[in-house]
Each structure stands twice: as structure tokens, then as C-alpha cells.
């Protein structure tokens, strides 16, 4: 085995492993997008109702997004979370305290919600289906799992390539990593487009800002790692094939 093949193969495997860890992290965490809003320190009737609606099983898109905007929410692929005071009361405290305890409350998206149609006017079922936002929402959820599956399948083929020292499994591993990178990049693109379209439909309230979180950053980093691993796998296979051809020609000569 050519030393260049071995070196490239090992580096590609390390990049693949790091990328897989990043993928597992960004799929399972809730910090794709985060909102910063003024703290809500009391449990007024309006706040209480908003929290209960957010935690309800039938919360529509507008209901839970309004809560995300108002209560320092963060959004992931699987869950949505808000931050509320830990000790909630029906009355507002007479004086503002310098600090108060808060707790994060999360609600998981069901599979039905993941594939539910989005509406032109969020929350209004009579406004018609917004096909673009619907497909973007579904793709941002499905593509990371497709990418992870391709990575796992590529790892199995890569193991075969390592054991058998064969050309074709290495090429197949590189192609699978390339497809995985495209899926991850597609998921990131769909998420960004979906957030921008949502904010056009539901403008952010005054004094509320939003930014992409560290889970999203991991997804952005994961895609280039997959592309680099793909390039190294394919280059290693090409190098090994060239070396094999030269050795064969030498033996024939």
C-alpha cells in the first residue's frame, strides 16, 4: 500500500469521524436559532396564558413563535424552548429585583408537526398553504438524517476498503461523503431560507433580536469536513490505482 494512500485515508477517516460527531451534536441540540428579548419577570395573566399555549399539544406556528420571540426562545430541529421565571405567581412583584431565577421549558415537535403544512399567514388555516415554506421545513428536518445515514454507510464501506485494500470501496466511500455533505449543506440552506421567510411573515417585535446558534454553526462546519473527507477518499483511491498500474506495468516489463 502506497504511503500517500495510507496517509490520505487516515486523515479522511479522522475528518469523517469529527464530522459525524458534529452531526450527532447539531441534530440533538436545540440551539439552531436563538432570540434575545427583554426579561419577563412576572407571571401576569397574559404571560401565563402564553406559556400554557406554548406548552400545549395544539400550539400552531404563530402561537409558539410569538412565545419564542417574547421569552428568549431557542429553536432546534426537534424541540422549541423558552425561558421563564422559575417561581411563577399570579401577581406581579411590586419591585423589580436585580436578579431572578429562570428555567428553560421545552416542547418537542411531533412527527406530525414536522410534516405539517405551513400557511401563507402563519396560524391562519384559511390563508392557504405556503408550499415553499412547507418544503423548506420538511427538508431541513429530513436532510440531516439522510446525511447521517450516508455517513454511517460510508463508514462501513470504508472499513471494507481498509480490510480489503481495494480501490472501489474507497471511491464509494468518497462518493457517499460527497452526497452527505450536499445533504448537510442543503439542510443549512433550507433552514436559513425558512427563518428568513418566517421573519417576513411574522416580524420580530421591538427590542427583540435573533441570531443563529452554535448548533447551526456545527452544521455549517460539518459540511466542509464531509467535502474534505470525500476529496481525500477519492484522491487516495486514485493514487492507489495509479501506483497499482505502475507496479503492474513494471512486472509485465
C-alpha positions as CSV (number, residue, x, y, z in Angstrom):
1,X,0.0,0.0,0.0
2,X,1.3,3.4,-1.0
3,X,2.2,5.7,1.9
4,X,0.3,8.5,0.3
5,X,-2.8,6.3,0.1
6,X,-2.5,5.4,3.8
7,X,-1.9,9.0,4.9
8,X,-4.8,10.4,2.9
9,X,-7.1,7.5,4.0
10,X,-6.3,8.1,7.7
11,X,-6.8,11.8,7.5
12,X,-10.1,11.3,5.7
13,X,-11.3,8.9,8.4
14,X,-10.4,11.4,11.1
15,X,-12.4,14.1,9.3
16,X,-15.3,11.8,8.8
17,X,-15.3,10.9,12.5
18,X,-15.2,14.6,13.5
19,X,-18.0,15.4,11.1
20,X,-20.2,12.5,12.4
21,X,-19.7,13.8,16.0
22,X,-20.7,17.3,14.9
23,X,-23.7,15.9,13.1
24,X,-24.9,14.0,16.2
25,X,-24.5,17.2,18.2
26,X,-26.4,19.5,15.9
27,X,-29.2,17.1,15.3
28,X,-29.7,16.5,19.0
29,X,-29.4,20.1,20.4
30,X,-31.8,23.0,20.4
31,X,-29.6,26.0,19.5
32,X,-30.1,26.4,15.8
33,X,-31.6,29.8,16.3
34,X,-31.8,32.0,19.4
35,X,-33.9,35.0,20.3
36,X,-32.9,37.7,22.8
37,X,-35.8,39.6,24.3
38,X,-36.4,41.8,27.4
39,X,-36.8,39.6,30.5
40,X,-40.3,38.8,31.7
41,X,-40.0,38.9,35.5
42,X,-43.6,38.4,36.5
43,X,-46.5,36.0,35.9
44,X,-49.2,38.3,34.6
45,X,-52.3,36.7,33.1
46,X,-51.0,37.4,29.6
47,X,-47.7,35.8,30.3
48,X,-49.3,32.8,32.0
49,X,-51.6,32.2,29.1
50,X,-48.7,32.5,26.6
51,X,-46.7,29.9,28.5
52,X,-49.6,27.5,28.7
53,X,-50.3,27.9,25.0
54,X,-46.7,27.3,24.1
55,X,-46.6,24.0,26.1
56,X,-49.9,22.9,24.7
57,X,-50.1,20.0,22.2
58,X,-52.1,22.0,19.7
59,X,-49.9,25.2,19.6
60,X,-49.9,26.5,16.0
61,X,-46.9,28.1,14.3
62,X,-47.8,31.6,15.2
63,X,-48.5,30.8,18.9
64,X,-45.2,29.1,19.6
65,X,-43.2,31.6,17.5
66,X,-44.7,34.5,19.4
67,X,-43.6,32.8,22.6
68,X,-40.1,32.2,21.2
69,X,-39.9,35.9,20.4
70,X,-41.0,37.2,23.8
71,X,-39.3,34.7,26.1
72,X,-35.7,34.3,24.9
73,X,-36.6,31.3,22.9
74,X,-34.3,28.9,21.0
75,X,-35.3,26.6,18.2
76,X,-33.8,23.2,17.2
77,X,-34.8,20.5,14.7
78,X,-36.6,18.5,17.3
79,X,-37.6,21.0,20.1
80,X,-38.5,24.6,20.8
81,X,-37.7,26.2,24.2
82,X,-38.5,29.3,26.1
83,X,-37.0,30.8,29.3
84,X,-39.5,31.9,32.0
85,X,-39.2,32.8,35.7
86,X,-38.7,29.7,38.0
87,X,-41.1,30.9,40.7
88,X,-44.3,31.9,38.9
89,X,-47.1,33.7,40.7
90,X,-50.4,35.1,39.7
91,X,-49.3,38.6,40.9
92,X,-46.6,40.9,39.6
93,X,-43.9,41.7,42.3
94,X,-44.2,45.3,43.5
95,X,-40.5,46.0,43.0
96,X,-38.1,44.9,40.3
97,X,-35.3,42.7,41.6
98,X,-31.8,42.9,40.3
99,X,-31.7,39.2,39.5
100,X,-34.2,36.4,39.4
101,X,-34.1,32.7,38.7
102,X,-35.2,31.4,35.4
103,X,-35.9,27.9,34.0
104,X,-36.0,26.7,30.4
105,X,-39.2,25.0,29.3
106,X,-39.0,22.9,26.1
107,X,-41.6,21.3,23.9
108,X,-40.8,18.6,21.3
109,X,-42.1,18.8,17.7
110,X,-44.1,15.7,16.9
111,X,-43.6,13.9,13.6
112,X,-47.0,15.2,12.6
113,X,-45.8,18.8,13.3
114,X,-42.6,18.2,11.3
115,X,-44.6,17.3,8.2
116,X,-47.5,19.7,8.8
117,X,-48.2,22.3,6.1
118,X,-47.2,25.9,6.6
119,X,-49.7,28.6,5.8
120,X,-49.3,31.9,3.9
121,X,-50.5,33.7,7.1
122,X,-48.9,31.7,10.0
123,X,-51.6,30.4,12.3
124,X,-54.5,31.1,9.9
125,X,-55.5,27.8,8.3
126,X,-57.8,29.7,5.9
127,X,-55.0,31.6,4.2
128,X,-53.8,28.8,2.0
129,X,-50.8,26.5,2.1
130,X,-47.3,28.1,1.6
131,X,-45.7,25.4,-0.4
132,X,-42.2,26.9,-0.3
133,X,-42.0,27.2,3.5
134,X,-43.6,23.7,3.8
135,X,-40.9,22.1,1.7
136,X,-38.1,24.0,3.3
137,X,-39.3,23.0,6.8
138,X,-39.5,19.3,5.8
139,X,-36.1,19.3,4.1
140,X,-34.3,21.0,7.0
141,X,-35.6,18.1,9.2
142,X,-35.1,15.2,6.8
143,X,-31.8,16.0,5.2
144,X,-29.6,15.8,8.3
145,X,-30.8,12.2,8.9
146,X,-30.2,11.3,5.3
147,X,-26.7,12.7,5.6
148,X,-26.1,10.8,8.8
149,X,-27.2,7.6,7.2
150,X,-24.9,8.2,4.3
151,X,-22.0,8.8,6.6
152,X,-22.7,5.6,8.6
153,X,-23.0,3.6,5.4
154,X,-19.8,5.2,4.1
155,X,-18.0,4.2,7.3
156,X,-18.9,0.6,6.8
157,X,-17.7,0.6,3.2
158,X,-14.5,2.5,4.4
159,X,-13.9,-0.3,6.9
160,X,-14.2,-2.8,4.0
161,X,-11.8,-0.7,2.0
162,X,-9.3,-0.7,4.9
163,X,-9.5,-4.5,5.3
164,X,-9.6,-5.5,1.7
165,X,-7.2,-2.7,0.5
166,X,-9.5,-2.4,-2.5
167,X,-10.0,0.6,-4.9
168,X,-13.7,0.6,-5.4
169,X,-14.9,0.7,-1.7
170,X,-12.7,3.8,-1.2
171,X,-14.3,5.5,-4.2
172,X,-17.7,4.6,-3.0
173,X,-16.9,6.0,0.5
174,X,-15.8,9.2,-1.1
175,X,-19.0,9.5,-3.1
176,X,-21.2,8.8,-0.1
177,X,-19.3,11.5,1.9
178,X,-19.9,13.9,-1.0
179,X,-23.6,13.2,-1.0
180,X,-23.7,13.5,2.8
181,X,-22.0,16.9,2.5
182,X,-24.5,18.1,-0.1
183,X,-27.4,16.9,2.2
184,X,-25.9,18.8,5.2
185,X,-25.4,21.9,3.1
186,X,-28.9,21.6,1.8
187,X,-30.3,21.4,5.3
188,X,-28.4,24.5,6.3
189,X,-29.6,26.4,3.3
190,X,-33.2,25.3,3.8
191,X,-33.1,26.4,7.5
192,X,-31.7,29.9,6.7
193,X,-34.3,30.4,3.9
194,X,-37.1,29.2,6.2
195,X,-36.1,31.5,9.0
196,X,-35.9,34.5,6.7
197,X,-39.3,33.7,5.2
198,X,-40.8,33.3,8.7
199,X,-39.5,36.6,9.8
200,X,-41.0,38.2,6.8
201,X,-44.4,36.8,7.7
202,X,-44.0,37.4,11.5
203,X,-41.9,40.5,12.1
204,X,-39.8,40.5,15.2
205,X,-41.2,42.6,18.0
206,X,-39.4,45.8,19.1
207,X,-36.3,45.2,21.3
208,X,-36.2,41.5,20.1
209,X,-33.2,40.2,18.1
210,X,-32.3,36.9,16.8
211,X,-29.1,35.1,15.7
212,X,-28.0,31.6,14.6
213,X,-26.8,29.5,17.5
214,X,-23.9,27.1,18.0
215,X,-25.9,24.0,16.8
216,X,-26.3,25.8,13.4
217,X,-22.6,26.6,13.4
218,X,-21.8,22.9,13.9
219,X,-23.9,22.1,10.9
220,X,-22.1,24.7,8.8
221,X,-18.7,23.3,9.8
222,X,-19.8,19.7,9.3
223,X,-20.5,20.1,5.6
224,X,-16.9,21.3,4.6
225,X,-15.5,18.5,6.7
226,X,-17.5,16.0,4.7
227,X,-16.4,17.5,1.4
228,X,-12.8,17.4,2.5
229,X,-13.1,13.7,3.6
230,X,-14.8,12.9,0.3
231,X,-11.9,14.6,-1.7
232,X,-9.3,12.7,0.3
233,X,-11.0,9.3,-0.1
234,X,-11.3,9.8,-3.9
235,X,-7.8,11.1,-4.1
236,X,-6.5,8.2,-2.1
237,X,-8.3,5.7,-4.4
238,X,-6.8,7.5,-7.5
239,X,-3.3,7.4,-6.0
240,X,-3.6,3.8,-5.1
241,X,-4.9,2.9,-8.6
242,X,-2.1,4.8,-10.2
243,X,0.5,3.0,-8.0
244,X,-1.1,-0.3,-8.8
245,X,-1.0,0.4,-12.6
246,X,2.7,1.3,-12.4
247,X,3.6,-1.8,-10.4
248,X,1.7,-4.0,-12.9
249,X,3.4,-2.3,-15.9
250,X,6.8,-2.8,-14.1
251,X,6.1,-6.5,-13.5
252,X,5.0,-7.1,-17.1
253,X,8.1,-5.3,-18.4
